[in-house]
Amino acid sequence: MHVLINHVPDALRLHGNIAHFSQQGLEKLNDNVTAWFFRSSSHIKTEAFRQVMQKQNRIHHLAISCQRENVTVLCSLCKHSGHNKRTCPVNLTGLER
């Protein structure tokens, strides 16, 4: 309660929002590491730590090396981007070509 009353208003004034201070990323990492420990390790203390860190490094390096290129897809009816044939404004008005 102290933080909400005394510190959140200051953070909102300084930063505009407090989303940057969310712990969601850290919580997700904890979920992943816990799952990796139980699913992908030998459960021996130091060996399990090494196996979990190796798995995290492999995932990180694969994510970097396998990044997808953004491709702009055009609607087949009006040749504009941002929608598809089913949601095309031309098709919705009944003026299909």
Secondary structure, DSSP 8 states (H G I E B T S, - for coil): -HHHHHTHHHHHHHHS-SGGG--HHHHHHHHHHHHHHHHHS---HHHHHHHHHHHHHHHHHHHHHT-------B-TTT--BSS-TTT-HHHHTT---
